[in-house]
Amino acid sequence: MKKNVLVAQSGGPSPVINSSLRGVVDTCKMYPDTFGTIYAGWHGIEGVL
């Protein structure tokens, strides 16, 4: 069964934020049988809530 992914980051764009987000997306794409949809929380946890 595929697991969906939720990414919630806060703060402005920076090399660390961009790299960590890319790492999540790239990893999910490497394992398409494991990971399903990638969701993003707009403005971090506030967007999730």
Helices and strands as residue ranges (DSSP letters): E 3-8, H 15-30, E 35-41, H 45-48
